[in-house]
């Protein structure tokens, strides 16, 4: 989980909240949201270079983290991306 100015803590304490926050900030700082004024939901599905590869990696990490919540085997291994 990234820490921002002054080591602020997230209000959302749900599982995968840190990855979700990192993905949100990555998308909001991308050229797609800043220059083209599109929503993060519209931008995440684009592969035209306006969204950094790091955002796509964070999207996959968030997906794996959410999926690990449903997988009973992960109780022993821990959540992915945590």
Sine and cosine of phi, psi and omega as CSV:
sin_phi,cos_phi,sin_psi,cos_psi,sin_omega,cos_omega
0.00,0.00,0.75,-0.66,0.04,-1.00
-0.98,0.21,0.56,-0.83,0.09,-1.00
-0.95,-0.31,0.66,-0.76,-0.01,-1.00
-0.93,-0.38,0.09,-1.00,-0.12,-0.99
-0.45,0.89,0.86,-0.51,0.10,-0.99
0.96,0.28,0.37,0.93,0.04,-1.00
0.81,0.59,0.73,0.68,0.02,-1.00
-0.93,0.38,0.56,-0.83,0.05,-1.00
-0.98,-0.18,0.50,-0.86,0.03,-1.00
-0.97,0.26,0.62,-0.79,0.08,-1.00
-0.96,0.28,-0.53,0.85,0.00,-1.00
-0.98,0.19,0.91,-0.42,-0.02,-1.00
-0.96,-0.27,0.23,0.97,0.00,-1.00
-0.95,0.33,0.34,-0.94,0.05,-1.00
-0.86,0.52,0.59,-0.80,0.03,-1.00
0.95,0.33,0.22,0.98,-0.03,-1.00
-0.91,0.42,-0.59,0.80,0.00,-1.00
-0.91,0.41,-0.67,0.74,0.03,-1.00
-0.92,0.39,-0.64,0.77,0.03,-1.00
-0.88,0.48,-0.68,0.73,0.00,-1.00
-0.91,0.41,-0.66,0.75,0.03,-1.00
-0.90,0.44,-0.66,0.75,0.03,-1.00
-0.90,0.43,-0.68,0.73,0.00,-1.00
-0.88,0.48,-0.72,0.69,0.00,-1.00
-0.92,0.40,-0.61,0.79,0.03,-1.00
-0.89,0.47,-0.71,0.71,-0.01,-1.00
-0.92,0.38,-0.65,0.76,-0.03,-1.00
-0.92,0.38,-0.43,0.90,0.03,-1.00
-1.00,-0.01,-0.08,1.00,-0.05,-1.00
-0.96,0.27,0.36,-0.93,0.03,-1.00
-0.88,0.47,-0.51,0.86,-0.02,-1.00
-0.88,0.48,-0.71,0.71,-0.01,-1.00
-0.98,0.18,-0.61,0.79,-0.10,-1.00
-0.98,0.22,-0.80,0.60,-0.09,-1.00
-1.00,0.07,-0.63,0.77,-0.08,-1.00
-1.00,-0.06,-0.07,1.00,0.05,-1.00
0.82,0.57,0.68,0.74,0.05,-1.00
-0.98,-0.20,0.31,-0.95,0.02,-1.00
-0.98,0.20,0.40,-0.92,0.04,-1.00
-0.85,0.52,-0.57,0.82,0.03,-1.00
-0.89,0.45,-0.64,0.77,0.04,-1.00
-0.94,0.34,-0.56,0.83,-0.08,-1.00
-0.97,0.25,-0.57,0.82,-0.12,-0.99
-0.90,0.43,-0.43,0.90,-0.02,-1.00
-1.00,0.03,-0.03,1.00,-0.02,-1.00
-1.00,0.00,0.62,-0.78,0.06,-1.00
-0.79,-0.61,0.68,0.73,-0.06,-1.00
-0.97,-0.24,0.16,0.99,0.05,-1.00
0.99,-0.11,-0.13,0.99,0.02,-1.00
-0.99,0.14,-0.28,0.96,0.05,-1.00
-0.93,-0.38,0.82,-0.58,-0.02,-1.00
-0.89,0.46,0.44,-0.90,0.02,-1.00
-0.89,0.46,-0.50,0.87,0.02,-1.00
-0.86,0.52,-0.59,0.81,0.02,-1.00
-0.92,0.40,-0.61,0.79,0.03,-1.00
-0.93,0.36,-0.59,0.81,0.06,-1.00
-0.92,0.40,-0.68,0.74,0.05,-1.00
-0.90,0.44,-0.59,0.81,0.05,-1.00
-0.89,0.46,-0.69,0.72,0.02,-1.00
-0.92,0.40,-0.65,0.76,0.04,-1.00
-0.89,0.46,-0.66,0.75,0.03,-1.00
-0.90,0.44,-0.67,0.75,0.04,-1.00
-0.88,0.48,-0.72,0.70,0.00,-1.00
-0.90,0.44,-0.60,0.80,0.02,-1.00
-0.91,0.41,-0.72,0.69,0.01,-1.00
-0.90,0.43,-0.63,0.78,0.01,-1.00
-0.92,0.39,-0.56,0.83,-0.02,-1.00
-0.93,0.37,-0.35,0.94,0.06,-1.00
-0.92,0.38,-0.47,0.88,-0.03,-1.00
-1.00,-0.02,-0.29,0.96,-0.07,-1.00
-1.00,0.01,0.91,-0.41,-0.04,-1.00
-0.90,0.44,-0.44,0.90,0.03,-1.00
-0.91,0.41,-0.44,0.90,-0.03,-1.00
-0.96,0.29,-0.21,0.98,0.05,-1.00
-0.86,0.51,-0.53,0.85,-0.03,-1.00
-1.00,0.00,-0.47,0.89,-0.06,-1.00
-1.00,-0.05,-0.40,0.92,-0.06,-1.00
0.99,-0.10,0.32,-0.95,-0.02,-1.00
-0.96,0.28,0.55,-0.83,0.07,-1.00
-0.99,0.15,0.58,-0.82,0.02,-1.00
0.96,0.29,0.30,0.95,-0.07,-1.00
-0.98,-0.19,0.00,0.00,0.00,0.00
